[in-house]
Amino acid sequence: MTTSQIILLIIGILAINVSIWFAISSWINRRIEIIKSKLLEKYRSGPVGFIIEPKSAIYRGADMRFGNIKGNGVICLTEKSLIFNKITGQKIEIYREEIIDAIVEESFKGKISLATGGKHLVITTKDGNRVGFLVRDAEVWSEKIRAL
C-alpha cells in the first residue's frame, strides 16, 4: 500500500466511526427526550408534583436491589419519590419514606467520573442500600432530597 492509500483508509475508518457515534448519540438524545416528555406528562397532570423536573443523568450502580449495570437515563424528584428511567428500560423508584440521606461524593464504589463535574449524588436508603447517580447540580439535588 502506498502512503496515500493508507491515509485514505484511515480517513475512511474515522468517517465510519464518526458516523456510528453520531447515530448512537442521536438515538440516546431522542430516547432521553421521549422519557422526559412521558414523565412530564404523567406527573404534571397527576396529583403528585415535581420538586425537580426530569433531567438527564447517569446511573452508577447500587450496593443491592437495583443492580450495577450503569446507564444513561432521566432522573426526577417528585413529592412522592426519586425516579430514574434508563434509556434501555429499567426504572428505579425510591420512595421518599425509604430515603434516609442524600450526599454528594467525588467517587462512588471506588470509581470517579469526569461527567457532570465528577459529583455523584448518593442516596442511602433505610435498608443500607447506597444508590449512585451522576447528575448536574448534585448539591441542589442533595439539598432538595434532604428537605423532604
C-alpha positions as CSV (number, residue, x, y, z in Angstrom):
1,M,0.0,0.0,0.0
2,T,1.1,3.5,-0.8
3,T,1.2,6.3,1.7
4,S,-1.8,7.9,0.1
5,Q,-3.8,4.7,0.2
6,I,-3.0,4.3,3.9
7,I,-4.1,7.9,4.6
8,L,-7.4,7.3,2.6
9,L,-8.0,4.1,4.6
10,I,-7.5,6.0,7.9
11,I,-9.8,8.8,6.8
12,G,-12.4,6.2,5.8
13,I,-12.2,4.4,9.1
14,L,-12.5,7.7,11.0
15,A,-15.5,8.8,8.9
16,I,-17.3,5.5,9.6
17,N,-16.5,5.8,13.4
18,V,-17.8,9.4,13.5
19,S,-21.0,8.3,11.6
20,I,-21.6,5.5,14.1
21,W,-21.1,7.6,17.1
22,F,-23.3,10.4,15.7
23,A,-26.1,7.8,15.1
24,I,-25.7,6.4,18.7
25,S,-25.6,9.9,20.2
26,S,-28.7,11.0,18.3
27,W,-30.6,7.8,19.4
28,I,-29.7,8.4,23.0
29,N,-30.7,12.1,22.9
30,R,-34.1,11.1,21.3
31,R,-34.7,8.4,23.9
32,I,-33.9,10.9,26.7
33,E,-36.3,13.4,25.3
34,I,-39.1,10.8,24.9
35,I,-38.6,9.7,28.6
36,K,-38.6,13.3,29.8
37,S,-41.8,14.0,27.9
38,K,-43.5,10.9,29.3
39,L,-42.5,11.8,32.9
40,L,-43.6,15.4,32.4
41,E,-47.0,14.3,31.0
42,K,-47.5,11.8,33.8
43,Y,-46.7,14.0,36.8
44,R,-47.8,17.4,35.6
45,S,-51.3,16.2,35.1
46,G,-51.5,14.0,38.2
47,P,-51.9,14.7,41.9
48,V,-48.1,14.3,42.6
49,G,-46.0,17.3,41.5
50,F,-42.3,17.8,40.7
51,I,-39.8,19.1,43.1
52,I,-37.1,18.8,40.4
53,E,-38.3,18.2,36.8
54,P,-36.8,15.5,34.6
55,K,-33.1,15.9,33.8
56,S,-30.5,13.8,32.0
57,A,-28.4,11.7,34.4
58,I,-26.3,8.6,34.6
59,Y,-27.0,5.6,36.9
60,R,-23.7,4.5,38.6
61,G,-25.0,1.4,40.4
62,A,-26.2,0.3,43.8
63,D,-25.0,-1.8,46.7
64,M,-28.0,-4.0,46.3
65,R,-31.5,-4.3,44.9
66,F,-31.2,-2.1,41.7
67,G,-28.1,-3.8,40.1
68,N,-24.8,-2.5,39.0
69,I,-25.3,-2.0,35.3
70,K,-24.6,1.6,34.6
71,G,-26.5,3.6,32.1
72,N,-27.8,6.9,30.8
73,G,-31.3,8.0,31.5
74,V,-33.6,10.6,33.1
75,I,-33.9,11.4,36.7
76,C,-36.6,13.5,38.5
77,L,-37.7,14.2,42.0
78,T,-41.4,14.2,42.8
79,E,-43.2,14.9,46.1
80,K,-43.5,11.1,46.5
81,S,-40.2,9.6,45.2
82,L,-36.9,9.8,43.3
83,I,-37.4,8.3,39.8
84,F,-34.7,7.2,37.3
85,N,-35.6,5.7,34.0
86,K,-32.7,4.2,32.0
87,I,-32.9,4.7,28.2
88,T,-32.9,0.9,27.9
89,G,-35.9,0.4,30.1
90,Q,-35.0,-0.2,33.7
91,K,-36.9,2.0,36.1
92,I,-35.7,2.8,39.6
93,E,-38.1,4.4,42.0
94,I,-37.0,5.2,45.6
95,Y,-39.9,6.3,47.7
96,R,-39.4,9.3,50.0
97,E,-40.0,7.2,53.1
98,E,-37.1,4.9,52.1
99,I,-34.6,7.6,51.8
100,I,-32.5,8.4,54.9
101,D,-29.8,10.5,53.3
102,A,-28.6,12.2,50.1
103,I,-25.0,13.3,49.8
104,V,-22.5,14.4,47.2
105,E,-19.3,12.3,46.7
106,E,-16.3,12.6,44.4
107,S,-16.4,8.9,43.7
108,F,-18.9,6.1,44.1
109,K,-18.0,2.4,44.7
110,G,-14.3,3.4,44.1
111,K,-15.0,4.9,40.7
112,I,-14.6,8.5,39.7
113,S,-16.1,10.2,36.7
114,L,-15.4,13.5,34.9
115,A,-19.0,13.7,33.6
116,T,-21.1,16.4,35.4
117,G,-18.1,17.7,37.2
118,G,-17.4,14.3,38.8
119,K,-20.0,14.8,41.5
120,H,-22.0,11.7,42.4
121,L,-25.4,12.0,44.1
122,V,-25.5,9.1,46.5
123,I,-28.8,8.1,48.0
124,T,-28.9,6.0,51.2
125,T,-32.0,4.0,52.0
126,K,-33.3,2.5,55.2
127,D,-32.1,-1.0,54.3
128,G,-28.5,0.3,54.0
129,N,-28.5,0.4,50.2
130,R,-26.5,3.2,48.5
131,V,-27.5,4.2,45.0
132,G,-25.3,6.5,42.9
133,F,-26.2,8.9,40.1
134,L,-24.2,11.4,38.1
135,V,-26.3,14.5,37.8
136,R,-25.7,18.1,37.1
137,D,-26.0,20.3,40.3
138,A,-25.7,17.3,42.6
139,E,-25.6,19.6,45.6
140,V,-29.0,21.0,44.7
141,W,-30.4,17.5,44.3
142,S,-29.0,16.6,47.7
143,E,-30.4,19.6,49.4
144,K,-33.9,19.1,47.9
145,I,-34.0,15.4,48.8
146,R,-32.8,16.1,52.4
147,A,-35.5,18.7,52.7
148,L,-38.2,16.0,52.1
